[in-house]
Amino acid sequence: MEWLLWIDVETTGLDAERHAILQIACVLTDFAVTIQHIFGQSTIRQPNLVLQNWDPWCIEHHTKSKLLDEVKSSATTLIDAEKSIVNWLNSFLTVKDVLYIAGNSVHFDKQFIDKHMPMLSRRLSYRVVDITSFALVCRHINPDFYDKRPKKEYHHTALHDIIESIAEYKYYLDKPQKTE
């Protein structure tokens, strides 16, 4: 079978080579966006040295969302989080099941997964379903429809961002044609 694996990562910056994953969440759906399984989210402990190399935008937003406090108090390592996700997937999927990573600007998340979570990366298809692309096309083809899409709250926590991405995707699926 083919599935959408909605993934969101929160990071210390935009560069997968220099920055780290702070939090990851996963939700598995079919293409009709019926939720099949929820992994939830995992907050990853990072050493102080990593936390000193933050992008200023991330410091501001992850302090406001309280993610920084969660990272400092977390006992979960990156390897623990990755193993938990892969074991979760393996508990109900076969190796023949295809997982397309889905979410907003999910190519960004995939770069971090490819770099920092190789076991999970190997489980994913190279194809992505990027909801930001749907939004971009819709904004140009049907601006009125685009303006009525579900508004984001920008909590900048992984599971909340996935729930917003799923709602936005459902909106685009509901009326893909141009309204007059």
Secondary structure in CASP SS format (residue, H / E / C, confidence):
PFRMAT SS
TARGET T0000
AUTHOR 0000-0000-0000
METHOD secondary structure of the structure
MODEL  1
M C 1.00
E E 1.00
W E 1.00
L E 1.00
L E 1.00
W E 1.00
I E 1.00
D E 1.00
V E 1.00
E E 1.00
T E 1.00
T C 1.00
G C 1.00
L C 1.00
D C 1.00
A C 1.00
E C 1.00
R C 1.00
H C 1.00
A C 1.00
I E 1.00
L E 1.00
Q E 1.00
I E 1.00
A E 1.00
C E 1.00
V E 1.00
L E 1.00
T E 1.00
D C 1.00
F C 1.00
A C 1.00
V C 1.00
T C 1.00
I E 1.00
Q E 1.00
H E 1.00
I E 1.00
F E 1.00
G E 1.00
Q E 1.00
S E 1.00
T E 1.00
I C 1.00
R C 1.00
Q C 1.00
P C 1.00
N H 1.00
L H 1.00
V H 1.00
L H 1.00
Q C 1.00
N C 1.00
W C 1.00
D C 1.00
P H 1.00
W H 1.00
C H 1.00
I H 1.00
E H 1.00
H H 1.00
H H 1.00
T H 1.00
K H 1.00
S C 1.00
K C 1.00
L H 1.00
L H 1.00
D H 1.00
E H 1.00
V H 1.00
K H 1.00
S H 1.00
S C 1.00
A C 1.00
T C 1.00
T C 1.00
L H 1.00
I H 1.00
D H 1.00
A H 1.00
E H 1.00
K H 1.00
S H 1.00
I H 1.00
V H 1.00
N H 1.00
W H 1.00
L H 1.00
N H 1.00
S C 1.00
F C 1.00
L C 1.00
T C 1.00
V C 1.00
K C 1.00
D C 1.00
V E 1.00
L E 1.00
Y E 1.00
I E 1.00
A E 1.00
G E 1.00
N C 1.00
S C 1.00
V H 1.00
H H 1.00
F H 1.00
D H 1.00
K H 1.00
Q H 1.00
F H 1.00
I H 1.00
D H 1.00
K H 1.00
H H 1.00
M C 1.00
P H 1.00
M H 1.00
L H 1.00
S H 1.00
R H 1.00
R H 1.00
L C 1.00
S C 1.00
Y C 1.00
R C 1.00
V E 1.00
V E 1.00
D E 1.00
I H 1.00
T H 1.00
S H 1.00
F H 1.00
A H 1.00
L H 1.00
V H 1.00
C H 1.00
R H 1.00
H H 1.00
I H 1.00
N C 1.00
P H 1.00
D H 1.00
F H 1.00
Y H 1.00
D H 1.00
K C 1.00
R C 1.00
P C 1.00
K C 1.00
K C 1.00
E C 1.00
Y C 1.00
H C 1.00
H C 1.00
T C 1.00
A H 1.00
L H 1.00
H H 1.00
D H 1.00
I H 1.00
I H 1.00
E H 1.00
S H 1.00
I H 1.00
A H 1.00
E H 1.00
Y H 1.00
K H 1.00
Y H 1.00
Y H 1.00
L H 1.00
D H 1.00
K C 1.00
P C 1.00
Q C 1.00
K C 1.00
T C 1.00
E C 1.00
END
